[in-house]
Amino acid sequence: MSDPFAISTSEEPFETKPAISLDDVAVSLGGHTILDGLSVDVDSGTFVGLIGPNGAGKTTLLRTLNGALSPDQGTVHVAGEDIHTLSSKAASRLVATVPQTTQVSFDFPVREVVRMGRTPHRGRFDGWSDADEQAVDAAMERTTVTDLAERSVTEVSGGERQRVLIARAIAQETPVLLLDEPTASLDINHQVRTLELVSDLVGDGTTAVAAIHDLNLAAHYCDALVLLSEGRVLAAGDPTAVLTESNLKSAFDAEAVVSRHPVTGSVYVTALPTPSDDASGHVHVVGGGGTGARALHVLSAAGYALSAGALNEGDTDAEAARRVGADLVTVPPYAPVDDAAQAAVESRVEAADVTVVADVEIGDGNLANLEAALAAEYLVLVEERSFSERNYAGDDGRAVYERLKARARVVEPGELLSVVGELACESFGDSADSEVEVSATESKDSTTKPSGPAQSNQS
Amino acid sequence: MNVRTRATTWALGLSVLLAFVVVVSAGIGHVSIPPRTVARILLDALSVPVGVSFGGGISVPLVGTVPTPSLSLASPFDFSVPDTARIIVLSVRLPRILLASLVGFALATAGVVMQGFFRNPMADPSIIGVSSGAAVGAVATIALSLSVPFGLHGAAFASAVITAFVVYLLATENGRTPVATLLLAGVAVQTFLGAVISFLLLQAGESLRQVVFWLMGHLAGATWDEVTLLALVLPIPVGILLAYARDLNVLLLGEDDAQSLGIEVERTKRLLLATASVVTAAAVSVSGVIGFVGLVVPHMLRLVVGPDHRVLLPASALAGASFLVVTDTIARNGAAEIPVGVVTAALGAPFFLYLLRTREVHSP
């Protein structure tokens, strides 16, 4: 296909007719261009996630796909038919839409709401047929809302109401299903249940397009993603190809780290606070096994120059340190920290304004890191667990740690940034005249601001 | 119980209630007539359409008084009833009672449709200016002693329909009519027409009393002509609205949802608006502005039968008929005859406030 944004997961050469095909679609609302020349093909039987910042045109695109909005330019074909030349009824037999659940002010019983999904299949004076009844029963069973049938739709919970609306769309029996933010305002359990359900439907041959705010859910469940930005397709295709740091930077204007989720193996996006250039200073981080990654992200985002180590090559923290551009001391995989490495760490600790020791497990192999940290003038220990829980170096380990603790500030992870800020100021104060003092005070103020958790999901 | 059964059950039950209310109401008045006698008179009269196969329906309004030769035709019932009672019931009270029931029927029907259409239980049939429009036509005709084709009714009906159309045009842009805009346009036009009516009142001079009486809503002096007129006008639009009951249900989900479920939203809105306006205009042009029937009755019935228009629409229509017969019976049996609009408002407003306090206050 010549289309640069053709989304295809099947290699089948004969499958030439996409379920949805947008060709150079432009839509403007109230004089503002919302969609600006979109061309996307979606193969049948795929689950496509529509992602992008607020106002990128996700909802508008969905409303154009179901025929509610007519494009000013371009065409939308669904199952080979130009959706905007069809009657509303015919279009509704091709595309079902699950709206964003909002407060409903009518109290129809759940079953009646699902029955409304049959509207496009019924003539004005047609009775209720067995086929209608079967479709409704099947849809309700599938979404496990059968037990709610006689309850009022205003009484059920938000997650249940979402499933009722999905049941209504399933009862419509269409080849294409659109979902507008199906996980917004749902708790994590219902988010997963909802997307699992959509995945199942896609497994049965339905084509689904969903606007999804949560990038990580989108990456995990969708076969392909379409990243919209300012009414255009910025990237489309496999989640790994779409969710890159540079794409996220240009679409969301956000600093984000893209990695693999350790459990699911899906692409995983972590948003970072916007860097503030006010913080300055050099911080050395002693970590390992992922314990230092958080400190590295937070401090990097706050604007500190970083060094880290010593770490084994391939350690999670080593990756994290590289990502934030830290000056990294490494030793080979599984090797202990040798004398050379210890000296290298010591020199960095001495050069640093503040040294941070993460909540790291200490064994004979990395005890040298703690010894090197003794050289620090300003020291912060991050403690989530007590040291005895993570000490595998016996009395030697305890002895070194006690010495560190005697001169260190011990903090919880959430306090790290503000404490480092304070200490960095003091470090400046030691060596500088009053002129620097002023800027150091400023830096202290600013560093207390972004102290929220840095590893929260992009959402 | 499926919808069809529920609709039929409610319709039958409320029809029986209506028949009961009509019989009782026809017995109440200056001369009290026992319900049994009234029932006999009505059953005798019922044979009119039975006895005369065709032409009967037309001959009645032309004759003006009903105890006509048709009664002596082979009737299934032939009760001996005093002639005075017969004349009081058939010539004096029945036209008024039937007109009340038809007007109540029409206003409640239009009220249900407007509330569904606007997805707002505070909407009523005159929300897009139909009543104000009718009032301007009627008041202008009376105050300025205009002579218009089809008289007062014609003028009121025409100006009501024209007003609704103007409001619709004002609120429509690029083929779309957002209900919020429609609502605001309706309010603006109503305000404007209110000013016109006030101005016409100043010009009314000697006919002022007649104008005010019309404005308050009245059923006094109802004639068989008016009954026949409404009975001929209403069936088609009401039938259309009943056929669209399911679409109204889907529209309650919101316009985007309705569109995605295969409803041609704008076309359906246009049709519902036009039809409901005609129904309202027909009622208002014969009875004047009778408030609260179209607001309170649908609201009340929604609490009882639920939001499904396939049940709500016929149930409200029949309940509205009974409601207006009852309120008009009160209106004509006070110390002095008062306009029925005063009674419906006096009963309706407190009830509406009660709803407001008990239901609307709690929902965010």
HADDOCK unambig.tbl for C-alpha pairs under 7 A between the chains (distance, minus, plus):
assign (segid A and resid 66 and name CA) (segid B and resid 260 and name CA) 6.60 0.50 0.50
assign (segid A and resid 68 and name CA) (segid B and resid 256 and name CA) 6.93 0.50 0.50
assign (segid A and resid 68 and name CA) (segid B and resid 259 and name CA) 6.45 0.50 0.50
assign (segid A and resid 88 and name CA) (segid B and resid 259 and name CA) 6.51 0.50 0.50
assign (segid A and resid 88 and name CA) (segid B and resid 262 and name CA) 4.59 0.50 0.50
assign (segid A and resid 88 and name CA) (segid B and resid 263 and name CA) 5.99 0.50 0.50
assign (segid A and resid 88 and name CA) (segid B and resid 264 and name CA) 5.58 0.50 0.50
assign (segid A and resid 89 and name CA) (segid B and resid 262 and name CA) 3.75 0.50 0.50
assign (segid A and resid 89 and name CA) (segid B and resid 263 and name CA) 6.36 0.50 0.50
assign (segid A and resid 92 and name CA) (segid B and resid 260 and name CA) 5.60 0.50 0.50
assign (segid A and resid 92 and name CA) (segid B and resid 261 and name CA) 5.54 0.50 0.50
assign (segid A and resid 92 and name CA) (segid B and resid 262 and name CA) 4.97 0.50 0.50
assign (segid A and resid 96 and name CA) (segid B and resid 260 and name CA) 6.39 0.50 0.50
assign (segid A and resid 97 and name CA) (segid B and resid 260 and name CA) 6.17 0.50 0.50
assign (segid A and resid 106 and name CA) (segid B and resid 307 and name CA) 6.86 0.50 0.50
assign (segid A and resid 107 and name CA) (segid B and resid 307 and name CA) 6.70 0.50 0.50
assign (segid A and resid 108 and name CA) (segid B and resid 307 and name CA) 6.49 0.50 0.50
assign (segid A and resid 116 and name CA) (segid B and resid 250 and name CA) 6.68 0.50 0.50
assign (segid A and resid 117 and name CA) (segid B and resid 261 and name CA) 6.37 0.50 0.50
assign (segid A and resid 119 and name CA) (segid B and resid 261 and name CA) 6.07 0.50 0.50
assign (segid A and resid 119 and name CA) (segid B and resid 262 and name CA) 6.55 0.50 0.50
assign (segid A and resid 120 and name CA) (segid B and resid 261 and name CA) 5.94 0.50 0.50
assign (segid A and resid 120 and name CA) (segid B and resid 262 and name CA) 4.92 0.50 0.50
